[in-house]
Amino acid sequence: MYDLENVFAKILRGEIPCKEVYQDEVCLAFHDAYPKAAVHVLVIPKDEVVSFSDFAQLGAERVGAFFRAVQQVVAELGLEEDGYRLVTNHGQDANQEVPHFHVHILGGQNLGGLLP
Ligand code: AMP
């Protein structure tokens, strides 16, 4: 069940500000408020989807458009040469905090191993 009061829904409705880096008809990208790396940007779809498992149900066209936008954000952030990491958390074992599907783009430094 999608929570219309989650913080990213509020950002999409313009009720909470964000540091926007990119927007098109399918998604919004903005800087994480509590960055975990030198570059930490979140990309969220404009659809009401809780996590990746919901998002993947939207179909190839929507999913493809979203990930093409993620790639464009990565390129605009200048991360392709030195590298970057994409992360998405689903559910309690992943400690998902915000119940609106999002991809973390992390980079701008050596990110170390996958898990601490
Ligand atoms: P996750 O644990 O994958 O759900 O990640 C949620 C992310 O959202 C965390 O990295 C938070 O720092 C970030 N976050 C929470 N509130 C805001 C906000 N108002 N603006 C930007 N990022 C936020």
Backbone and ligand atoms as CSV (ligand in chain L), in Angstrom:
chain,resi,resn,atom,element,x,y,z
A,1,MET,N,N,0.854,-1.210,0.000
A,1,MET,CA,C,0.000,0.000,0.000
A,1,MET,C,C,0.886,1.256,0.000
A,2,TYR,N,N,0.676,2.123,-0.960
A,2,TYR,CA,C,1.497,3.329,-1.084
A,2,TYR,C,C,1.038,4.394,-0.094
A,3,ASP,N,N,1.991,4.968,0.655
A,3,ASP,CA,C,1.702,6.017,1.637
A,3,ASP,C,C,1.854,7.389,0.967
A,4,LEU,N,N,0.737,8.054,0.745
A,4,LEU,CA,C,0.766,9.357,0.053
A,4,LEU,C,C,1.481,10.436,0.865
A,5,GLU,N,N,1.726,10.159,2.160
A,5,GLU,CA,C,2.383,11.152,3.015
A,5,GLU,C,C,3.875,10.897,3.172
A,6,ASN,N,N,4.442,9.946,2.412
A,6,ASN,CA,C,5.891,9.732,2.544
A,6,ASN,C,C,6.643,10.946,2.002
A,7,VAL,N,N,7.875,11.112,2.479
A,7,VAL,CA,C,8.606,12.361,2.218
A,7,VAL,C,C,8.858,12.589,0.722
A,8,PHE,N,N,9.056,11.515,-0.048
A,8,PHE,CA,C,9.318,11.728,-1.482
A,8,PHE,C,C,8.033,12.083,-2.229
A,9,ALA,N,N,6.883,11.582,-1.761
A,9,ALA,CA,C,5.606,12.014,-2.343
A,9,ALA,C,C,5.423,13.512,-2.114
A,10,LYS,N,N,5.812,13.972,-0.930
A,10,LYS,CA,C,5.692,15.403,-0.620
A,10,LYS,C,C,6.636,16.227,-1.487
A,11,ILE,N,N,7.832,15.697,-1.722
A,11,ILE,CA,C,8.778,16.397,-2.612
A,11,ILE,C,C,8.198,16.473,-4.022
A,12,LEU,N,N,7.628,15.373,-4.508
A,12,LEU,CA,C,7.042,15.378,-5.864
A,12,LEU,C,C,5.890,16.377,-5.968
A,13,ARG,N,N,5.137,16.552,-4.899
A,13,ARG,CA,C,4.011,17.500,-4.919
A,13,ARG,C,C,4.466,18.935,-4.659
A,14,GLY,N,N,5.757,19.115,-4.380
A,14,GLY,CA,C,6.280,20.460,-4.134
A,14,GLY,C,C,5.992,20.964,-2.731
A,15,GLU,N,N,5.616,20.056,-1.813
A,15,GLU,CA,C,5.289,20.467,-0.446
A,15,GLU,C,C,6.544,20.576,0.426
A,16,ILE,N,N,7.622,19.889,-0.013
A,16,ILE,CA,C,8.920,19.929,0.670
A,16,ILE,C,C,9.957,20.262,-0.397
A,17,PRO,N,N,10.902,21.151,-0.082
A,17,PRO,CA,C,11.910,21.487,-1.096
A,17,PRO,C,C,12.945,20.382,-1.276
A,18,CYS,N,N,13.608,20.409,-2.423
A,18,CYS,CA,C,14.733,19.500,-2.652
A,18,CYS,C,C,15.747,20.233,-3.511
A,19,LYS,N,N,16.976,19.718,-3.498
A,19,LYS,CA,C,18.025,20.270,-4.368
A,19,LYS,C,C,17.999,19.480,-5.669
A,20,GLU,N,N,17.185,19.957,-6.600
A,20,GLU,CA,C,16.941,19.228,-7.852
A,20,GLU,C,C,18.171,19.247,-8.760
A,21,VAL,N,N,18.438,18.092,-9.372
A,21,VAL,CA,C,19.517,18.042,-10.369
A,21,VAL,C,C,18.983,17.680,-11.755
A,22,TYR,N,N,17.788,17.094,-11.825
A,22,TYR,CA,C,17.235,16.683,-13.123
A,22,TYR,C,C,15.761,16.369,-12.936
A,23,GLN,N,N,14.974,16.655,-13.996
A,23,GLN,CA,C,13.564,16.259,-13.962
A,23,GLN,C,C,13.084,16.059,-15.389
A,24,ASP,N,N,12.301,15.044,-15.623
A,24,ASP,CA,C,11.603,14.891,-16.894
A,24,ASP,C,C,10.216,14.330,-16.597
A,25,GLU,N,N,9.526,13.816,-17.617
A,25,GLU,CA,C,8.137,13.393,-17.403
A,25,GLU,C,C,8.022,12.135,-16.542
A,26,VAL,N,N,9.112,11.360,-16.430
A,26,VAL,CA,C,9.009,10.115,-15.660
A,26,VAL,C,C,9.685,10.164,-14.292
A,27,CYS,N,N,10.602,11.094,-14.078
A,27,CYS,CA,C,11.354,11.049,-12.819
A,27,CYS,C,C,11.839,12.417,-12.361
A,28,LEU,N,N,12.295,12.418,-11.103
A,28,LEU,CA,C,12.920,13.589,-10.484
A,28,LEU,C,C,14.204,13.105,-9.808
A,29,ALA,N,N,15.283,13.856,-9.974
A,29,ALA,CA,C,16.551,13.540,-9.302
A,29,ALA,C,C,16.957,14.719,-8.435
A,30,PHE,N,N,17.434,14.404,-7.223
A,30,PHE,CA,C,17.814,15.470,-6.283
A,30,PHE,C,C,18.886,14.945,-5.328
A,31,HIS,N,N,19.610,15.885,-4.723
A,31,HIS,CA,C,20.671,15.496,-3.789
A,31,HIS,C,C,20.067,14.905,-2.512
A,32,ASP,N,N,20.677,13.819,-2.027
A,32,ASP,CA,C,20.277,13.248,-0.744
A,32,ASP,C,C,20.537,14.278,0.363
A,33,ALA,N,N,19.576,14.429,1.265
A,33,ALA,CA,C,19.691,15.412,2.343
A,33,ALA,C,C,20.776,15.036,3.356
A,34,TYR,N,N,21.125,13.752,3.422
A,34,TYR,CA,C,22.142,13.273,4.370
A,34,TYR,C,C,23.144,12.426,3.591
A,35,PRO,N,N,23.985,13.093,2.774
A,35,PRO,CA,C,24.831,12.347,1.814
A,35,PRO,C,C,25.782,11.367,2.492
A,36,LYS,N,N,25.881,10.154,1.913
A,36,LYS,CA,C,26.758,9.100,2.413
A,36,LYS,C,C,28.034,9.005,1.579
A,37,ALA,N,N,28.177,9.869,0.565
A,37,ALA,CA,C,29.373,9.896,-0.290
A,37,ALA,C,C,29.515,11.315,-0.823
A,38,ALA,N,N,30.666,11.601,-1.425
A,38,ALA,CA,C,30.923,12.947,-1.945
A,38,ALA,C,C,29.821,13.364,-2.915
A,39,VAL,N,N,29.374,12.425,-3.737
A,39,VAL,CA,C,28.195,12.652,-4.584
A,39,VAL,C,C,27.147,11.623,-4.175
A,40,HIS,N,N,25.974,12.085,-3.816
A,40,HIS,CA,C,24.878,11.180,-3.416
A,40,HIS,C,C,23.570,11.802,-3.904
A,41,VAL,N,N,23.097,11.261,-5.009
A,41,VAL,CA,C,21.881,11.771,-5.644
A,41,VAL,C,C,20.844,10.653,-5.670
A,42,LEU,N,N,19.591,11.017,-5.457
A,42,LEU,CA,C,18.481,10.070,-5.509
A,42,LEU,C,C,17.671,10.318,-6.775
A,43,VAL,N,N,17.272,9.245,-7.434
A,43,VAL,CA,C,16.382,9.365,-8.594
A,43,VAL,C,C,15.097,8.623,-8.259
A,44,ILE,N,N,13.971,9.318,-8.388
A,44,ILE,CA,C,12.676,8.709,-8.049
A,44,ILE,C,C,11.718,8.818,-9.240
A,45,PRO,N,N,10.928,7.772,-9.484
A,45,PRO,CA,C,9.909,7.873,-10.520
A,45,PRO,C,C,8.734,8.713,-10.021
A,46,LYS,N,N,7.952,9.237,-10.945
A,46,LYS,CA,C,6.769,10.018,-10.562
A,46,LYS,C,C,5.561,9.116,-10.280
A,47,ASP,N,N,5.751,7.821,-10.473
A,47,ASP,CA,C,4.688,6.849,-10.184
A,47,ASP,C,C,4.618,6.574,-8.678
A,48,GLU,N,N,3.430,6.168,-8.218
A,48,GLU,CA,C,3.246,5.818,-6.807
A,48,GLU,C,C,3.629,4.356,-6.609
A,49,VAL,N,N,4.918,4.112,-6.399
A,49,VAL,CA,C,5.436,2.751,-6.233
A,49,VAL,C,C,6.323,2.707,-5.000
A,50,VAL,N,N,6.120,1.697,-4.167
A,50,VAL,CA,C,6.783,1.628,-2.860
A,50,VAL,C,C,8.259,1.264,-2.983
A,51,SER,N,N,8.553,0.305,-3.851
A,51,SER,CA,C,9.936,-0.153,-3.956
A,51,SER,C,C,10.118,-0.850,-5.304
A,52,PHE,N,N,11.305,-1.418,-5.509
A,52,PHE,CA,C,11.628,-1.952,-6.834
A,52,PHE,C,C,10.628,-2.995,-7.310
A,53,SER,N,N,10.144,-3.835,-6.391
A,53,SER,CA,C,9.242,-4.912,-6.805
A,53,SER,C,C,7.950,-4.368,-7.404
A,54,ASP,N,N,7.462,-3.225,-6.901
A,54,ASP,CA,C,6.291,-2.568,-7.509
A,54,ASP,C,C,6.673,-1.902,-8.817
A,55,PHE,N,N,7.788,-1.195,-8.745
A,55,PHE,CA,C,8.233,-0.430,-9.917
A,55,PHE,C,C,8.397,-1.345,-11.129
A,56,ALA,N,N,8.988,-2.520,-10.917
A,56,ALA,CA,C,9.260,-3.436,-12.030
A,56,ALA,C,C,7.980,-3.896,-12.730
A,57,GLN,N,N,6.853,-3.808,-12.014
A,57,GLN,CA,C,5.561,-4.205,-12.602
A,57,GLN,C,C,5.031,-3.182,-13.603
A,58,LEU,N,N,5.643,-2.008,-13.639
A,58,LEU,CA,C,5.105,-0.944,-14.500
A,58,LEU,C,C,5.273,-1.244,-15.980
A,59,GLY,N,N,6.200,-2.128,-16.302
A,59,GLY,CA,C,6.369,-2.500,-17.695
A,59,GLY,C,C,7.639,-1.933,-18.298
A,60,ALA,N,N,8.029,-2.541,-19.404
A,60,ALA,CA,C,9.344,-2.270,-19.991
A,60,ALA,C,C,9.523,-0.820,-20.419
A,61,GLU,N,N,8.480,-0.224,-20.952
A,61,GLU,CA,C,8.631,1.146,-21.464
A,61,GLU,C,C,8.931,2.129,-20.336
A,62,ARG,N,N,8.157,2.030,-19.268
A,62,ARG,CA,C,8.324,2.936,-18.130
A,62,ARG,C,C,9.660,2.673,-17.414
A,63,VAL,N,N,9.943,1.389,-17.206
A,63,VAL,CA,C,11.187,1.021,-16.519
A,63,VAL,C,C,12.390,1.467,-17.358
A,64,GLY,N,N,12.299,1.250,-18.667
A,64,GLY,CA,C,13.391,1.655,-19.551
A,64,GLY,C,C,13.593,3.155,-19.538
A,65,ALA,N,N,12.499,3.913,-19.601
A,65,ALA,CA,C,12.606,5.374,-19.601
A,65,ALA,C,C,13.244,5.860,-18.304
A,66,PHE,N,N,12.867,5.210,-17.193
A,66,PHE,CA,C,13.431,5.610,-15.894
A,66,PHE,C,C,14.940,5.372,-15.868
A,67,PHE,N,N,15.369,4.175,-16.285
A,67,PHE,CA,C,16.808,3.881,-16.199
A,67,PHE,C,C,17.625,4.645,-17.239
A,68,ARG,N,N,17.015,5.012,-18.365
A,68,ARG,CA,C,17.720,5.919,-19.293
A,68,ARG,C,C,17.941,7.272,-18.619
A,69,ALA,N,N,16.951,7.726,-17.860
A,69,ALA,CA,C,17.106,8.988,-17.135
A,69,ALA,C,C,18.195,8.873,-16.062
A,70,VAL,N,N,18.232,7.733,-15.362
A,70,VAL,CA,C,19.302,7.528,-14.365
A,70,VAL,C,C,20.667,7.651,-15.040
A,71,GLN,N,N,20.796,7.032,-16.216
A,71,GLN,CA,C,22.076,7.105,-16.940
A,71,GLN,C,C,22.408,8.546,-17.312
A,72,GLN,N,N,21.395,9.305,-17.706
A,72,GLN,CA,C,21.625,10.707,-18.071
A,72,GLN,C,C,22.091,11.515,-16.855
A,73,VAL,N,N,21.497,11.257,-15.711
A,73,VAL,CA,C,21.916,11.951,-14.484
A,73,VAL,C,C,23.367,11.596,-14.149
A,74,VAL,N,N,23.694,10.308,-14.245
A,74,VAL,CA,C,25.075,9.871,-13.996
A,74,VAL,C,C,26.034,10.635,-14.900
A,75,ALA,N,N,25.680,10.736,-16.183
A,75,ALA,CA,C,26.542,11.435,-17.143
A,75,ALA,C,C,26.655,12.915,-16.790
A,76,GLU,N,N,25.528,13.531,-16.437
A,76,GLU,CA,C,25.550,14.962,-16.105
A,76,GLU,C,C,26.340,15.229,-14.829
A,77,LEU,N,N,26.369,14.257,-13.934
A,77,LEU,CA,C,27.161,14.408,-12.699
A,77,LEU,C,C,28.651,14.172,-12.954
A,78,GLY,N,N,28.996,13.699,-14.151
A,78,GLY,CA,C,30.398,13.503,-14.519
A,78,GLY,C,C,31.043,12.303,-13.856
A,79,LEU,N,N,30.238,11.260,-13.590
A,79,LEU,CA,C,30.744,10.121,-12.818
A,79,LEU,C,C,31.243,8.962,-13.669
A,80,GLU,N,N,31.016,9.017,-14.979
A,80,GLU,CA,C,31.265,7.818,-15.782
A,80,GLU,C,C,32.737,7.432,-15.822
A,81,GLU,N,N,33.625,8.417,-15.865
A,81,GLU,CA,C,35.047,8.084,-16.006
A,81,GLU,C,C,35.599,7.415,-14.740
A,82,ASP,N,N,35.341,7.986,-13.598
A,82,ASP,CA,C,35.926,7.452,-12.358
A,82,ASP,C,C,35.087,6.347,-11.724
A,83,GLY,N,N,33.802,6.296,-12.062
A,83,GLY,CA,C,32.949,5.219,-11.552
A,83,GLY,C,C,31.896,5.699,-10.567
A,84,TYR,N,N,30.954,4.836,-10.333
A,84,TYR,CA,C,29.822,5.166,-9.461
A,84,TYR,C,C,29.136,3.870,-9.057
A,85,ARG,N,N,28.211,3.980,-8.108
A,85,ARG,CA,C,27.444,2.815,-7.653
A,85,ARG,C,C,25.954,3.177,-7.643
A,86,LEU,N,N,25.132,2.253,-8.132
A,86,LEU,CA,C,23.680,2.388,-8.017
A,86,LEU,C,C,23.204,1.428,-6.942
A,87,VAL,N,N,22.324,1.934,-6.047
A,87,VAL,CA,C,21.782,1.108,-4.962
A,87,VAL,C,C,20.289,1.363,-4.866
A,88,THR,N,N,19.515,0.313,-4.643
A,88,THR,CA,C,18.122,0.502,-4.248
A,88,THR,C,C,17.799,-0.473,-3.120
A,89,ASN,N,N,17.082,0.013,-2.123
A,89,ASN,CA,C,16.726,-0.800,-0.964
A,89,ASN,C,C,15.250,-1.166,-1.031
A,90,HIS,N,N,14.958,-2.446,-0.773
A,90,HIS,CA,C,13.564,-2.911,-0.711
A,90,HIS,C,C,13.332,-3.572,0.637
A,91,GLY,N,N,12.470,-2.969,1.449
A,91,GLY,CA,C,11.996,-3.651,2.649
A,91,GLY,C,C,12.935,-3.619,3.843
A,92,GLN,N,N,12.538,-4.380,4.871
A,92,GLN,CA,C,13.175,-4.243,6.185
A,92,GLN,C,C,14.606,-4.763,6.225
A,93,ASP,N,N,14.903,-5.869,5.560
A,93,ASP,CA,C,16.278,-6.370,5.612
A,93,ASP,C,C,17.256,-5.407,4.952
A,94,ALA,N,N,16.753,-4.617,4.021
A,94,ALA,CA,C,17.608,-3.615,3.359
A,94,ALA,C,C,17.556,-2.271,4.079
A,95,ASN,N,N,16.767,-2.202,5.164
A,95,ASN,CA,C,16.600,-0.943,5.909
A,95,ASN,C,C,16.105,0.198,5.029
A,96,GLN,N,N,15.140,-0.111,4.161
A,96,GLN,CA,C,14.528,0.945,3.356
A,96,GLN,C,C,13.835,1.933,4.291
A,97,GLU,N,N,14.198,3.214,4.173
A,97,GLU,CA,C,13.629,4.244,5.054
A,97,GLU,C,C,12.416,4.923,4.427
A,98,VAL,N,N,12.491,5.210,3.153
A,98,VAL,CA,C,11.422,5.979,2.497
A,98,VAL,C,C,10.659,5.049,1.548
A,99,PRO,N,N,9.340,4.869,1.776
A,99,PRO,CA,C,8.570,3.900,0.989
A,99,PRO,C,C,8.074,4.456,-0.353
A,100,HIS,N,N,9.008,5.010,-1.094
A,100,HIS,CA,C,8.765,5.400,-2.499
A,100,HIS,C,C,10.023,4.969,-3.241
A,101,PHE,N,N,9.876,4.102,-4.241
A,101,PHE,CA,C,11.044,3.544,-4.932
A,101,PHE,C,C,12.037,4.643,-5.323
A,102,HIS,N,N,13.311,4.375,-5.068
A,102,HIS,CA,C,14.363,5.318,-5.447
A,102,HIS,C,C,15.660,4.569,-5.695
A,103,VAL,N,N,16.455,5.150,-6.581
A,103,VAL,CA,C,17.799,4.648,-6.838
A,103,VAL,C,C,18.783,5.671,-6.281
A,104,HIS,N,N,19.730,5.174,-5.473
A,104,HIS,CA,C,20.818,6.019,-4.998
A,104,HIS,C,C,21.929,5.996,-6.044
A,105,ILE,N,N,22.429,7.162,-6.433
A,105,ILE,CA,C,23.651,7.265,-7.231
A,105,ILE,C,C,24.740,7.758,-6.277
A,106,LEU,N,N,25.771,6.926,-6.115
A,106,LEU,CA,C,26.866,7.251,-5.199
A,106,LEU,C,C,28.163,7.340,-5.980
A,107,GLY,N,N,28.978,8.333,-5.682
A,107,GLY,CA,C,30.254,8.457,-6.379
A,107,GLY,C,C,31.050,9.641,-5.859
A,108,GLY,N,N,32.016,10.067,-6.682
A,108,GLY,CA,C,32.860,11.193,-6.309
A,108,GLY,C,C,33.998,10.836,-5.378
A,109,GLN,N,N,34.137,9.544,-5.069
A,109,GLN,CA,C,35.191,9.051,-4.186
A,109,GLN,C,C,35.270,7.537,-4.356
A,110,ASN,N,N,36.324,6.922,-3.826
A,110,ASN,CA,C,36.349,5.459,-3.804
A,110,ASN,C,C,35.322,4.982,-2.782
A,111,LEU,N,N,34.423,4.098,-3.199
A,111,LEU,CA,C,33.290,3.702,-2.368
A,111,LEU,C,C,33.557,2.471,-1.519
A,112,GLY,N,N,34.737,1.887,-1.632
A,112,GLY,CA,C,35.054,0.723,-0.813
A,112,GLY,C,C,34.246,-0.498,-1.217
A,113,GLY,N,N,34.144,-1.455,-0.297
A,113,GLY,CA,C,33.432,-2.695,-0.581
A,113,GLY,C,C,31.921,-2.488,-0.605
A,114,LEU,N,N,31.231,-3.520,-1.060
A,114,LEU,CA,C,29.774,-3.364,-1.216
A,114,LEU,C,C,29.080,-3.159,0.119
A,115,LEU,N,N,29.485,-3.924,1.133
A,115,LEU,CA,C,28.901,-3.764,2.473
A,115,LEU,C,C,30.005,-3.454,3.470
A,116,PRO,N,N,29.697,-2.709,4.539
A,116,PRO,CA,C,30.727,-2.356,5.524
A,116,PRO,C,C,31.302,-3.599,6.209
L,1,AMP,P1,P,16.526,4.371,1.813
L,1,AMP,O1,O,17.123,3.921,3.101
L,1,AMP,O2,O,17.039,3.605,0.613
L,1,AMP,O3,O,15.014,4.433,1.868
L,1,AMP,O4,O,17.051,5.842,1.582
L,1,AMP,C1,C,16.335,7.000,1.867
L,1,AMP,C2,C,17.257,8.173,1.658
L,1,AMP,O5,O,16.480,9.361,1.629
L,1,AMP,C3,C,18.323,8.349,2.739
L,1,AMP,O6,O,19.632,8.306,2.148
L,1,AMP,C4,C,18.003,9.729,3.329
L,1,AMP,O7,O,19.165,10.447,3.663
L,1,AMP,C5,C,17.233,10.385,2.203
L,1,AMP,N1,N,16.307,11.431,2.593
L,1,AMP,C6,C,15.397,11.390,3.603
L,1,AMP,N2,N,14.670,12.528,3.627
L,1,AMP,C7,C,15.127,13.295,2.597
L,1,AMP,C8,C,14.778,14.587,2.081
L,1,AMP,N3,N,13.804,15.338,2.632
L,1,AMP,N4,N,15.462,15.053,1.007
L,1,AMP,C9,C,16.444,14.321,0.454
L,1,AMP,N5,N,16.815,13.099,0.882
L,1,AMP,C10,C,16.172,12.594,1.937
